[in-house]
Amino acid sequence: MTDIAAPHPAPPAPQLRPAVVTAATWLLVAVAAAYLIDAIMLIAGAGGYPDRVREALEASDVDPRAWQIIGGFTGALPVVVAGFGVVSAVVVLIMAAFVRRGSAVGRILTWIAVGFALLCNVCGLGSAGTPAFSSIAYVNASSRDRSGVHMFAQRLPDGYPDWYRYGSLALFALGALALIAAAVLLAMPAANAYFRRTPRLVTGPYGTPPGYPAPGPYPAAQYPVAPSPAVAPLTPEQLAEALATLERRRERGELTDEQYAAERARLGG
């Protein structure tokens, strides 16, 4: 009895990773490194940050007693922002891994993340003079006296030395350029072909469609040849119907070209 192999998808054929995808992957890794360096700089300057905020508060018109409210918060603010930078770096590394493997979903998520990151960078640059994550964090306080209401507000970078502002500006400016370059590289034609790989179907040893046995010869022990009974010649109508059926079987992929030609020759068509 003939064993008929059931059709099943085979793993895609090995495909070399295009240079544009490799370059985009390394650019994403560089962006993640920039986020980690910024987080390290934030932690390095976190020890003196509360004192600098307190000095700025005392130099303002706000009642100095407001420090009792915001003092504890300022100590934790740099750590929270640094943690956000570390998480962002991990997310970018995960996207780089998916892009490297040729994941179409990873490429789409990378484009979305690039747009979101660039928007945040622009907003941070306008509000705090640096596109870093620290630009979104700030402290504020207010007090009222006979002369009116007094307000104090300070973005996190303003409470750090100048070296942090310049360093974060350079890191995130280069990171923004790297994100833009990665997004462009992932849209190149070579990248499109890499991310649109499809699985192949397993075919038989003679190129037969999946699920059908290969053409003979078959072993005599398994397939004994019985004498062929006499077959009456087909009428023109029967021959036309048989040829039409044969043609439909070939169109459906049930017969190879060799099988089709042999069967047609047997019918005398």
Secondary structure, 3 states (H helix, E strand, C coil): CCCCCCCCEECCCCCCCCHHHHHHHHHHHHHHHHHHHHHHHHHHCCCCHHHHHHHHHHHCCCCHHHHHHHHHHHHHHHHHHHHHHHHHHHHHHHHHHHHHCCCHHHHHHHHHHHHHHHHHHHHHHHHHCCCCHHHHCEEEEEEEECCEEEEEEEEHHHHCCHHHHHHHHHHHHHHHHHHHHHHHHCCCHHHHHHHCCCCEECCCCCCCCCCCCCCCCCCCCCCCCCCCCCCCCCCHHHHHHHHHHHHHHHHCCCCCHHHHHHHHHHHCC
